[in-house]
Amino acid sequence: MIKKTGTMKNFAMGILLAVMSAACFGQLKSEPEYEVKEELDVKVVMRDGVRLSANIYRPDAEGRFPVLLVRTPYGKGGAGNRHAHFFAQRGYVVVTQDTRGRGESEGVFDAFQSEGIDGYDTQQWAGTQIWSNGKIGTYGGSYVGFTQWIPAALQSPYLISMIPKVSFSDFHEVVYQNGAFRLDLFTPWSIEMTRPALVSAETVSGNMDSVLMSLPLVEQGEAMGWSIPFLRDWLLHPGHDPYWDRTSVGQAYSGIRASVFNIGGWFDIFLGATINNYLKMTAPGMDPEISRKQRLMIGPWVHSTGAREVGELDFGEAAFFREEETPFMLRWFDSQLKGMENGTMDDPPVKIFVMGINQWRFENDWPLPDTDYQDFYFHSGGQANSMHGDGHLGRKPARKAFTDQFIYNPEDPVPTIGKMGPYDMREVEERSDVLVYTTAPLKEDLEVTGPVKAVVFASSSAVNTDFTAKLVDVYPDGRAMRICEGIIRADHRDPDSFPSPIVPGKIYEYSIDLWATSNVFLKGHQMRVEISSSNFPRFDRNLNTGKNFATDTTMAVAEQTVYHGPDHPSRIILPVINR
C-alpha cells in the first residue's frame, strides 16, 4: 500500500529535483547566435557505391561544430526545416538523411536490413567533414530510433550520444511477440511504405479491414493489390534465424560507447524494447562509466509521445511534454556534445510517470529495488465467462480446484478495442470467450510499478493456439480501462526451446509477459484480469491447426480450459510499491 508520508516525501523530492534541474537549465544552455546555411540533397556515398541523399543545416560561420544526425525513411525535410534550424542556430550541424531507397536516396528499400552499415558509413562521413568537430549525436523515434541503435553496435568513434524515442534494437522481437505476429502494426505499415503513387491513402484505408482478415497472411500485399517482398520475408521467417541478424544488436551492447537517453510510453507499441535497451546498457557486465550515462524516461503515452490526452483518459497537465521536448534535447546534447555542466547528469537515471495519481517521479533504477511482487490468484465457481460471470481475484490461491472453459473460434476473434492507449474494455468483457477475474473494490490506493506477468495453467483441444492476458483498471463508474496486455503462442511456451506443438488436453503452464506499467489503482477502484485466446487485429489469429501460420488458410475451433487451484495456481504477478 502507499504510505502517505513516503508518497509526500518522494513527491517533494521530485519537485526539488525538477526545480534544481530547471535552474541549471536556465543558467547554462546554447543560445541562438548563428545564421543558418543549408545544403540540400548532398549525396553521401556508401561502401557499395549507392548514394544516399542528405540535407545539411549548419551555422553560417567558420569553425567546427558537433553534429546531430537523423536518418529516416519518412522524408528528410527540405528548405527551412524548423527543427534543424533550431539546433543550427545554437551551434550544431544537423544532417537529415533519406535512408536507402527512400526519398531522394538511391538503392532499394528493404526495410530495416541496411540500416546498420549505411548508418555507420554515414557517421564515418559526418565525423570527418570540415564543419564537424568529430562528435555526433543522434535522435528520432520508432524507425528513426532503430537507425540509431543498429549502427551504434558497429562502434563509430564519432558517435557520442543518442536519444532514441519509442524504439527498438531487435526487429524480430517486435515483429513477433512471444510467437504471435503483430498484424495491425506491420501489415498496414508495410502497405503504406510501398503504396504506389497512384493509389490513394483513402483507398488503402477503405480496404484495410478486409486485407487484415484475408488468408494466407503471406499474400496480404497481393490482397491490397501489389507485392511487398519484405513483408513476405518477415512472415516466412518466424524464428530468430540468420535473416534477422542485420536487424539486431544481439550481443554487441558492450561495444556501444554512447550515452543514451531512452524515451518511451506506457502504452507504446515498443515499450518492452525501450525498457530492454536501457537494461542491456546498464547490465552488470557493462563498463560502469558507460552505464552511468544511460537514462530512461517513460510517460503515459502511445507511439506519439508528449500528449496529456491518451486513449480515453486525460493524464493532466503534467503529462504534456511536446513543447518541452526540443529544449530537453538541447539540454542533453549541450551536456554530452559540448560538455556544458547544466545539471543533466545530476538527475537520477530513471524518470517515470505514475498514472492514477498523474505525477512524475525520479527513480535510481529499473525495476525499482523495493518492488514487492505480489500474486493475485484466479478464483471462480467455473463460470468466469464475461464480466457477468463469477470470476474474481484474490490474495490467496483457491483451496479447491476449479476450471473455466471457453470456445475460441478464429472466425470470430476477440476484437482489439481502440488503438494504443487506455480504452474501455467492457465491450469485449461481454463476450463468453473472455474470462474475467476482478478484485473487490480497493480499500486503499495500490501502486503497481514495474514488469507485469500472468501465469496461466491451461489446456486446449488444439495442437497450437494462443492465450492472451490484460490488466484492467475498473473505475467506480464501471469503466474498465486497459493498462497493459500480452500474448503467448502455445508452441512458444518454453523460451529456451524451439517451438513445439502441444498435446491436446494436456495442462501446460504459460507465462504471459504484459511488459510493464506504473499505475496507482485508487481507492474504490478494482483490478481486473482478462484471459482469452485472441486480440485481433493487434495480433494475427491463431488458426489452431498447427500448420504454417503464414501459408495456412484452414481454421479449427479450439476448446480452452483454464485451471486454478492448489495444483494449478493461475495468477497475475504485480509489482507492488509500498512507500
C-alpha positions as CSV (number, residue, x, y, z in Angstrom):
1,M,0.0,0.0,0.0
2,I,1.1,3.6,-0.4
3,K,2.1,5.2,2.8
4,K,1.2,8.9,2.7
5,T,4.4,10.0,4.4
6,G,6.5,8.2,1.8
7,T,4.5,9.5,-1.0
8,M,4.7,13.1,0.1
9,K,8.5,12.7,0.8
10,N,9.0,11.3,-2.7
11,F,6.8,13.9,-4.3
12,A,8.7,16.6,-2.5
13,M,12.0,15.2,-3.7
14,G,10.7,15.1,-7.3
15,I,9.7,18.7,-7.1
16,L,13.1,19.7,-5.6
17,L,14.9,17.8,-8.4
18,A,12.7,19.4,-11.1
19,V,13.4,22.9,-9.7
20,M,17.1,22.2,-9.4
21,S,17.1,20.9,-13.0
22,A,15.2,23.8,-14.3
23,A,17.5,26.2,-12.5
24,C,20.6,24.6,-14.0
25,F,18.9,24.5,-17.5
26,G,18.1,28.2,-17.2
27,Q,21.6,29.1,-16.2
28,L,23.5,27.3,-19.0
29,K,22.3,26.4,-22.5
30,S,23.2,27.1,-26.1
31,E,21.7,30.3,-27.2
32,P,20.6,31.2,-30.8
33,E,23.6,33.1,-32.2
34,Y,24.1,31.9,-35.8
35,E,22.5,32.4,-39.1
36,V,21.8,29.0,-40.9
37,K,23.4,27.8,-44.1
38,E,21.6,25.0,-45.9
39,E,23.0,22.4,-48.3
40,L,20.2,20.3,-49.8
41,D,20.4,16.9,-51.4
42,V,24.0,16.3,-50.7
43,K,24.9,12.8,-51.9
44,V,26.8,10.6,-49.4
45,V,28.5,7.5,-51.0
46,M,28.1,4.2,-49.2
47,R,30.7,1.4,-49.4
48,D,28.8,-0.3,-52.2
49,G,28.6,2.8,-54.3
50,V,24.9,3.7,-53.5
51,R,24.4,7.4,-52.9
52,L,22.2,8.5,-50.0
53,S,20.7,11.9,-50.0
54,A,21.3,14.3,-47.1
55,N,20.3,17.8,-46.1
56,I,22.8,19.8,-44.1
57,Y,21.8,22.7,-41.9
58,R,24.8,24.3,-40.2
59,P,25.9,27.6,-38.6
60,D,26.9,30.1,-41.3
61,A,30.3,30.6,-39.7
62,E,33.8,29.4,-39.7
63,G,34.7,26.6,-37.3
64,R,33.8,23.0,-36.4
65,F,30.6,22.1,-34.6
66,P,29.0,18.9,-33.1
67,V,26.8,17.1,-35.5
68,L,23.2,15.9,-35.0
69,L,22.3,13.1,-37.4
70,V,18.8,11.9,-38.3
71,R,18.4,9.0,-40.7
72,T,14.8,8.5,-41.7
73,P,12.6,6.6,-44.3
74,Y,9.8,9.2,-43.8
75,G,11.3,12.2,-45.6
76,K,14.3,14.2,-44.5
77,G,12.6,17.6,-44.9
78,G,13.6,20.5,-47.1
79,A,14.5,24.1,-47.0
80,G,13.6,26.0,-43.8
81,N,13.4,22.8,-41.7
82,R,12.4,24.5,-38.4
83,H,13.6,21.7,-36.1
84,A,17.0,21.6,-37.8
85,H,17.2,25.4,-37.8
86,F,16.6,25.5,-34.0
87,F,19.7,23.5,-33.4
88,A,21.9,25.0,-36.1
89,Q,21.2,28.5,-34.7
90,R,22.6,27.2,-31.4
91,G,25.9,25.8,-32.8
92,Y,25.1,22.4,-34.1
93,V,25.3,20.9,-37.6
94,V,22.1,19.0,-38.4
95,V,22.3,16.3,-41.0
96,T,19.0,14.7,-42.1
97,Q,19.2,11.8,-44.5
98,D,16.8,9.7,-46.5
99,T,17.5,6.0,-45.9
100,R,18.3,3.7,-48.7
101,G,15.6,3.5,-51.4
102,R,13.6,6.3,-49.8
103,G,13.1,10.0,-50.8
104,E,16.0,11.2,-52.9
105,S,18.3,8.3,-51.9
106,E,19.4,5.6,-54.4
107,G,19.0,1.9,-53.8
108,V,16.2,-0.5,-53.0
109,F,14.2,-0.1,-49.8
110,D,14.5,-3.4,-48.0
111,A,13.0,-2.3,-44.7
112,F,15.4,-2.3,-41.7
113,Q,18.0,-4.5,-43.4
114,S,20.7,-2.0,-44.5
115,E,20.5,0.5,-41.6
116,G,23.5,-0.8,-39.7
117,I,26.1,-0.5,-42.4
118,D,24.6,2.6,-44.0
119,G,24.3,4.3,-40.6
120,Y,27.9,3.5,-39.8
121,D,29.2,4.8,-43.2
122,T,27.2,8.0,-42.7
123,Q,28.6,8.5,-39.2
124,Q,32.1,8.0,-40.6
125,W,31.4,10.6,-43.3
126,A,29.8,13.1,-40.9
127,G,32.6,12.8,-38.4
128,T,35.3,13.8,-40.9
129,Q,33.7,16.8,-42.7
130,I,35.3,20.2,-42.5
131,W,32.3,21.6,-40.4
132,S,32.4,18.7,-37.9
133,N,34.3,18.6,-34.6
134,G,34.1,14.8,-34.6
135,K,31.3,14.5,-32.1
136,I,28.0,13.1,-33.3
137,G,24.6,12.9,-31.5
138,T,21.6,11.1,-33.0
139,Y,17.9,11.5,-32.3
140,G,14.5,10.4,-33.5
141,G,11.7,7.9,-32.8
142,S,10.5,4.5,-33.9
143,Y,12.3,3.5,-37.2
144,V,14.5,6.6,-36.7
145,G,15.4,5.2,-33.3
146,F,16.3,1.9,-34.9
147,T,18.6,3.7,-37.3
148,Q,20.5,4.9,-34.2
149,W,20.8,1.6,-32.3
150,I,21.9,-0.7,-35.1
151,P,24.9,1.3,-36.3
152,A,25.9,2.1,-32.7
153,A,26.9,-1.5,-32.3
154,L,29.4,-1.1,-35.1
155,Q,31.3,1.4,-32.9
156,S,32.0,4.5,-34.9
157,P,34.5,6.6,-32.9
158,Y,32.5,9.7,-33.7
159,L,29.2,8.6,-32.1
160,I,29.0,10.2,-28.6
161,S,25.3,10.3,-27.7
162,M,21.8,9.1,-28.7
163,I,18.2,10.0,-28.0
164,P,16.1,7.0,-29.3
165,K,12.4,7.5,-28.7
166,V,9.8,4.7,-28.7
167,S,12.2,2.5,-30.4
168,F,13.9,-0.9,-30.5
169,S,17.1,-2.7,-31.4
170,D,16.0,-6.2,-32.3
171,F,13.5,-6.1,-35.1
172,H,12.4,-9.8,-34.8
173,E,11.4,-9.3,-31.2
174,V,9.0,-6.5,-32.1
175,V,7.6,-8.2,-35.3
176,Y,6.8,-11.3,-33.2
177,Q,5.6,-11.1,-29.6
178,N,6.0,-14.4,-28.0
179,G,5.4,-16.1,-31.3
180,A,2.4,-14.0,-32.4
181,F,2.7,-11.8,-35.5
182,R,1.9,-8.1,-34.7
183,L,-0.6,-7.9,-37.6
184,D,-2.2,-4.5,-37.1
185,L,1.2,-2.8,-36.8
186,F,3.4,-4.3,-39.5
187,T,0.9,-5.1,-42.3
188,P,-0.6,-1.6,-42.5
189,W,2.9,-0.1,-42.1
190,S,4.3,-2.2,-44.9
191,I,1.4,-1.4,-47.2
192,E,1.8,2.3,-46.6
193,M,5.5,2.3,-47.1
194,T,5.1,0.6,-50.5
195,R,1.9,2.2,-51.7
196,P,2.1,3.2,-55.3
197,A,1.7,6.9,-56.1
198,L,-1.5,6.3,-58.0
199,V,-3.2,4.6,-55.0
200,S,-4.7,7.0,-52.5
201,A,-4.4,6.6,-48.8
202,E,-8.2,6.6,-48.6
203,T,-8.3,3.6,-50.9
204,V,-5.9,1.7,-48.6
205,S,-7.8,2.6,-45.5
206,G,-11.0,1.5,-47.0
207,N,-9.6,-1.9,-47.9
208,M,-7.5,-2.5,-44.8
209,D,-10.1,-4.4,-42.7
210,S,-10.6,-7.0,-45.4
211,V,-6.9,-7.3,-46.0
212,L,-6.2,-8.0,-42.3
213,M,-8.9,-10.7,-42.4
214,S,-7.5,-12.3,-45.6
215,L,-5.6,-15.5,-45.7
216,P,-3.0,-16.6,-46.3
217,L,-1.1,-14.0,-44.4
218,V,1.9,-14.3,-46.7
219,E,-0.3,-12.8,-49.6
220,Q,-1.6,-9.8,-47.8
221,G,0.3,-7.4,-50.0
222,E,-1.3,-9.0,-53.1
223,A,-4.7,-8.7,-51.3
224,M,-4.1,-5.0,-51.3
225,G,-3.0,-5.0,-54.9
226,W,0.8,-5.3,-55.0
227,S,3.7,-7.4,-53.8
228,I,5.6,-6.5,-50.6
229,P,8.8,-8.6,-50.6
230,F,10.0,-7.7,-47.1
231,L,6.6,-8.4,-45.5
232,R,6.6,-11.8,-47.1
233,D,10.2,-12.3,-45.8
234,W,9.1,-11.4,-42.2
235,L,6.2,-13.9,-42.4
236,L,8.3,-16.7,-43.8
237,H,11.0,-16.3,-41.1
238,P,9.0,-16.6,-37.8
239,G,12.1,-17.9,-36.0
240,H,15.1,-15.7,-35.0
241,D,17.2,-17.2,-37.8
242,P,20.1,-15.5,-39.7
243,Y,17.7,-13.5,-41.8
244,W,17.3,-11.1,-38.9
245,D,21.0,-10.8,-38.0
246,R,21.4,-7.4,-39.7
247,T,18.4,-6.0,-37.7
248,S,19.6,-6.8,-34.2
249,V,22.2,-5.5,-31.8
250,G,22.4,-9.0,-30.5
251,Q,25.2,-9.4,-28.0
252,A,27.0,-6.2,-29.1
253,Y,25.7,-3.9,-26.4
254,S,29.0,-3.9,-24.6
255,G,30.6,-2.3,-27.7
256,I,28.3,0.7,-27.6
257,R,30.2,3.6,-26.0
258,A,27.5,6.3,-26.4
259,S,25.4,7.9,-23.7
260,V,21.7,7.1,-24.4
261,F,18.5,8.8,-23.3
262,N,15.7,6.3,-23.9
263,I,12.2,7.8,-24.1
264,G,9.1,5.6,-24.1
265,G,5.4,5.4,-23.3
266,W,3.4,3.0,-21.0
267,F,1.1,2.4,-23.9
268,D,3.7,2.4,-26.7
269,I,4.0,-0.5,-29.2
270,F,7.7,-0.7,-28.4
271,L,7.6,-0.2,-24.6
272,G,9.2,-3.6,-23.9
273,A,12.0,-2.9,-26.3
274,T,12.6,0.6,-24.9
275,I,13.0,-0.8,-21.3
276,N,15.1,-3.7,-22.5
277,N,17.6,-1.4,-24.2
278,Y,18.1,0.5,-21.0
279,L,18.5,-2.7,-19.1
280,K,21.1,-4.0,-21.6
281,M,23.1,-0.8,-21.4
282,T,23.1,-0.9,-17.6
283,A,23.7,-4.6,-17.1
284,P,26.3,-5.8,-14.6
285,G,28.8,-6.6,-17.3
286,M,28.8,-3.2,-18.9
287,D,31.5,-0.6,-18.4
288,P,30.4,1.3,-15.3
289,E,31.4,4.6,-17.0
290,I,29.0,3.8,-19.9
291,S,26.2,2.6,-17.6
292,R,26.4,5.8,-15.6
293,K,25.5,7.7,-18.8
294,Q,22.2,5.8,-19.5
295,R,18.8,7.4,-18.9
296,L,15.2,6.2,-19.2
297,M,12.0,8.2,-19.2
298,I,8.6,6.7,-19.6
299,G,5.4,8.8,-19.8
300,P,1.7,7.9,-20.1
301,W,2.0,8.0,-23.9
302,V,1.4,5.9,-27.0
303,H,3.8,5.9,-30.0
304,S,3.2,9.7,-30.4
305,T,4.7,11.0,-27.2
306,G,4.0,14.1,-25.2
307,A,0.2,14.3,-25.1
308,R,-1.9,14.6,-21.9
309,E,-5.0,13.0,-23.5
310,V,-4.2,9.4,-24.4
311,G,-6.8,6.9,-25.5
312,E,-9.9,7.6,-23.4
313,L,-8.1,9.2,-20.4
314,D,-6.7,12.7,-19.6
315,F,-3.5,12.4,-17.6
316,G,-3.4,16.1,-16.7
317,E,-1.1,19.0,-17.5
318,A,2.0,17.2,-16.0
319,A,1.8,14.6,-18.9
320,F,2.1,17.3,-21.6
321,F,5.7,17.2,-22.9
322,R,5.5,18.3,-26.6
323,E,6.6,21.9,-26.0
324,E,9.4,20.8,-23.7
325,E,10.8,18.1,-25.9
326,T,13.1,20.2,-28.1
327,P,14.6,22.2,-25.1
328,F,15.1,18.9,-23.3
329,M,17.1,17.5,-26.3
330,L,19.1,20.7,-26.4
331,R,20.0,20.4,-22.7
332,W,21.0,16.8,-23.2
333,F,23.2,17.4,-26.2
334,D,24.7,20.5,-24.7
335,S,25.8,18.3,-21.9
336,Q,27.0,15.4,-23.9
337,L,28.4,17.0,-27.0
338,K,29.5,20.4,-25.7
339,G,30.5,19.5,-22.2
340,M,28.2,22.0,-20.5
341,E,27.7,21.5,-16.8
342,N,24.0,22.1,-16.9
343,G,22.9,19.5,-14.3
344,T,21.7,16.9,-16.7
345,M,23.9,14.2,-15.3
346,D,22.9,15.1,-11.7
347,D,19.3,13.8,-12.3
348,P,18.5,10.2,-11.2
349,P,18.7,7.9,-14.2
350,V,15.1,6.9,-14.4
351,K,12.1,9.2,-14.7
352,I,8.6,7.6,-14.8
353,F,5.0,9.0,-14.9
354,V,2.9,7.3,-12.3
355,M,-0.6,7.1,-13.7
356,G,-3.6,7.3,-11.4
357,I,-2.0,10.0,-9.3
358,N,-0.6,11.5,-12.5
359,Q,2.8,12.6,-11.2
360,W,6.3,12.3,-12.5
361,R,8.9,10.6,-10.2
362,F,12.6,10.1,-10.4
363,E,14.0,6.6,-9.5
364,N,17.5,5.3,-9.2
365,D,17.0,2.0,-11.0
366,W,14.6,-0.2,-13.0
367,P,12.8,-2.3,-11.9
368,L,12.5,-0.4,-8.6
369,P,14.7,-2.1,-5.9
370,D,11.9,-2.0,-3.3
371,T,9.4,-3.8,-5.5
372,D,7.2,-6.3,-3.7
373,Y,6.0,-8.8,-6.3
374,Q,2.6,-10.0,-5.2
375,D,0.4,-12.8,-6.5
376,F,-3.3,-12.2,-7.2
377,Y,-4.9,-15.6,-7.9
378,F,-7.8,-16.5,-10.2
379,H,-10.9,-17.8,-8.5
380,S,-14.3,-18.9,-9.8
381,G,-17.0,-21.4,-9.4
382,G,-16.4,-22.5,-13.0
383,Q,-18.3,-19.6,-14.7
384,A,-15.8,-16.8,-15.1
385,N,-17.0,-16.1,-18.7
386,S,-17.6,-12.4,-19.3
387,M,-17.8,-9.6,-16.8
388,H,-21.1,-11.0,-15.6
389,G,-19.5,-14.3,-14.5
390,D,-18.3,-15.4,-11.1
391,G,-14.6,-14.9,-11.6
392,H,-12.6,-12.9,-9.0
393,L,-9.1,-12.2,-8.0
394,G,-7.8,-13.0,-4.5
395,R,-4.6,-12.7,-2.5
396,K,-4.7,-16.4,-1.6
397,P,-4.8,-19.4,-4.0
398,A,-8.0,-21.3,-4.3
399,R,-8.4,-24.2,-1.8
400,K,-10.3,-26.3,-4.3
401,A,-9.6,-27.0,-7.9
402,F,-11.9,-25.3,-10.5
403,T,-11.8,-24.8,-14.2
404,D,-13.2,-22.1,-16.6
405,Q,-13.8,-23.0,-20.2
406,F,-14.4,-21.1,-23.3
407,I,-14.5,-21.7,-27.1
408,Y,-12.0,-19.9,-29.3
409,N,-13.2,-19.6,-32.9
410,P,-10.7,-17.8,-35.2
411,E,-13.5,-16.9,-37.5
412,D,-14.9,-14.7,-34.6
413,P,-11.9,-13.4,-32.7
414,V,-12.0,-11.1,-29.7
415,P,-11.6,-7.6,-31.3
416,T,-8.9,-5.1,-30.3
417,I,-10.6,-2.1,-28.8
418,G,-9.2,1.2,-29.9
419,K,-5.6,1.6,-30.9
420,M,-2.8,2.1,-28.4
421,G,-3.7,3.6,-25.1
422,P,-6.2,3.1,-22.3
423,Y,-9.6,2.2,-23.7
424,D,-12.8,0.9,-22.0
425,M,-12.8,-2.9,-22.3
426,R,-16.5,-3.5,-21.4
427,E,-17.4,-4.3,-25.0
428,V,-15.2,-7.4,-25.1
429,E,-15.9,-8.3,-21.5
430,E,-19.5,-9.0,-22.6
431,R,-18.2,-12.0,-24.6
432,S,-18.3,-15.6,-23.3
433,D,-14.9,-16.3,-24.8
434,V,-13.3,-13.8,-22.4
435,L,-12.7,-14.9,-18.8
436,V,-12.8,-12.1,-16.3
437,Y,-11.4,-12.1,-12.8
438,T,-11.9,-9.0,-10.6
439,T,-10.9,-7.9,-7.1
440,A,-13.3,-6.4,-4.7
441,P,-13.2,-2.5,-4.5
442,L,-9.9,-1.5,-3.1
443,K,-9.9,-0.1,0.5
444,E,-6.8,2.0,-0.2
445,D,-4.6,3.0,-3.1
446,L,-2.4,0.3,-4.5
447,E,0.6,1.3,-6.7
448,V,1.7,-1.1,-9.4
449,T,5.0,-0.1,-10.9
450,G,7.3,-2.5,-12.8
451,P,7.1,-5.6,-15.0
452,V,3.8,-7.4,-15.1
453,K,3.3,-11.2,-15.7
454,A,0.4,-13.6,-15.8
455,V,0.9,-17.3,-15.1
456,V,-1.9,-19.3,-16.6
457,F,-2.4,-23.1,-16.4
458,A,-4.4,-24.1,-19.4
459,S,-5.2,-26.9,-21.8
460,S,-6.6,-26.8,-25.3
461,S,-8.2,-29.2,-27.8
462,A,-5.9,-27.8,-30.5
463,V,-2.2,-28.7,-31.2
464,N,-1.4,-25.0,-31.2
465,T,-3.3,-22.0,-30.0
466,D,-2.9,-18.6,-28.2
467,F,-3.6,-17.3,-24.8
468,T,-3.9,-13.6,-24.0
469,A,-4.0,-11.6,-20.8
470,K,-4.9,-8.0,-19.9
471,L,-4.6,-6.0,-16.7
472,V,-7.5,-3.6,-16.4
473,D,-8.3,-0.7,-14.0
474,V,-12.1,-0.8,-13.2
475,Y,-13.4,2.7,-12.2
476,P,-16.3,3.2,-9.7
477,D,-18.5,4.2,-12.7
478,G,-17.9,0.8,-14.4
479,R,-15.3,1.8,-17.0
480,A,-12.7,-0.9,-17.5
481,M,-9.6,0.8,-18.7
482,R,-6.9,-1.3,-20.3
483,I,-3.5,-0.8,-18.5
484,C,-1.3,-3.4,-20.2
485,E,-1.6,-6.7,-22.1
486,G,0.3,-9.6,-23.6
487,I,0.0,-12.8,-25.6
488,I,1.8,-16.1,-26.0
489,R,1.6,-18.7,-28.8
490,A,1.4,-22.1,-27.2
491,D,4.2,-23.5,-29.3
492,H,6.4,-20.7,-27.8
493,R,5.6,-21.6,-24.2
494,D,9.3,-22.5,-23.5
495,P,11.6,-19.6,-24.4
496,D,14.6,-21.8,-24.1
497,S,13.5,-24.4,-26.6
498,F,12.5,-24.5,-30.2
499,P,8.7,-24.1,-30.9
500,S,6.8,-27.3,-30.5
501,P,3.1,-28.3,-30.6
502,I,1.1,-29.0,-27.6
503,V,-0.7,-32.2,-26.7
504,P,-4.5,-31.7,-26.9
505,G,-6.0,-31.9,-23.4
506,K,-2.6,-31.7,-21.6
507,I,-2.2,-28.9,-19.0
508,Y,0.7,-26.5,-19.6
509,E,2.0,-23.5,-17.7
510,Y,2.0,-20.4,-19.7
511,S,4.0,-17.3,-18.7
512,I,2.5,-14.2,-20.4
513,D,4.6,-11.1,-20.4
514,L,2.4,-8.0,-20.1
515,W,5.5,-5.8,-20.3
516,A,5.3,-3.1,-17.6
517,T,3.3,-0.2,-16.2
518,S,3.2,2.4,-13.4
519,N,-0.4,2.9,-12.2
520,V,-2.0,3.6,-8.9
521,F,-5.2,1.7,-8.6
522,L,-7.1,4.2,-6.5
523,K,-9.3,3.5,-3.5
524,G,-12.7,2.3,-4.7
525,H,-11.3,1.0,-8.0
526,Q,-11.0,-2.7,-8.8
527,M,-8.2,-4.6,-10.5
528,R,-9.2,-7.0,-13.3
529,V,-7.6,-9.6,-15.4
530,E,-9.0,-10.8,-18.8
531,I,-7.9,-14.1,-20.2
532,S,-8.8,-15.2,-23.8
533,S,-7.2,-16.5,-26.9
534,S,-7.3,-13.7,-29.4
535,N,-6.8,-9.9,-29.7
536,F,-7.4,-9.2,-33.3
537,P,-6.1,-7.4,-35.3
538,R,-3.4,-6.4,-32.9
539,F,-2.1,-9.9,-33.3
540,D,-2.7,-12.4,-36.1
541,R,-5.3,-15.1,-35.4
542,N,-4.0,-18.5,-34.4
543,L,-5.9,-20.8,-36.7
544,N,-5.5,-23.7,-34.2
545,T,-4.3,-26.2,-36.9
546,G,-0.6,-26.3,-36.1
547,K,0.2,-25.7,-39.7
548,N,2.5,-22.9,-41.0
549,F,0.7,-19.8,-39.8
550,A,1.8,-17.7,-42.8
551,T,0.6,-20.0,-45.5
552,D,-2.4,-21.8,-43.8
553,T,-5.9,-21.0,-44.9
554,T,-7.8,-23.6,-42.8
555,M,-9.3,-23.0,-39.3
556,A,-10.2,-25.1,-36.4
557,V,-12.3,-24.3,-33.3
558,A,-10.5,-24.8,-30.0
559,E,-11.9,-25.7,-26.6
560,Q,-9.9,-23.9,-24.0
561,T,-9.7,-24.7,-20.3
562,V,-8.1,-22.5,-17.6
563,Y,-7.2,-24.2,-14.3
564,H,-6.9,-22.7,-10.9
565,G,-6.5,-24.3,-7.5
566,P,-3.8,-25.7,-5.3
567,D,-2.0,-27.6,-8.1
568,H,-2.5,-25.0,-10.8
569,P,-2.3,-21.6,-9.2
570,S,-3.2,-19.4,-12.2
571,R,-2.5,-15.8,-11.2
572,I,-1.2,-12.4,-12.2
573,I,2.1,-11.2,-10.6
574,L,2.0,-7.5,-9.8
575,P,5.0,-5.3,-8.8
576,V,3.6,-3.5,-5.8
577,I,5.3,-0.5,-4.4
578,N,4.9,0.1,-0.6
579,R,6.0,3.6,0.3
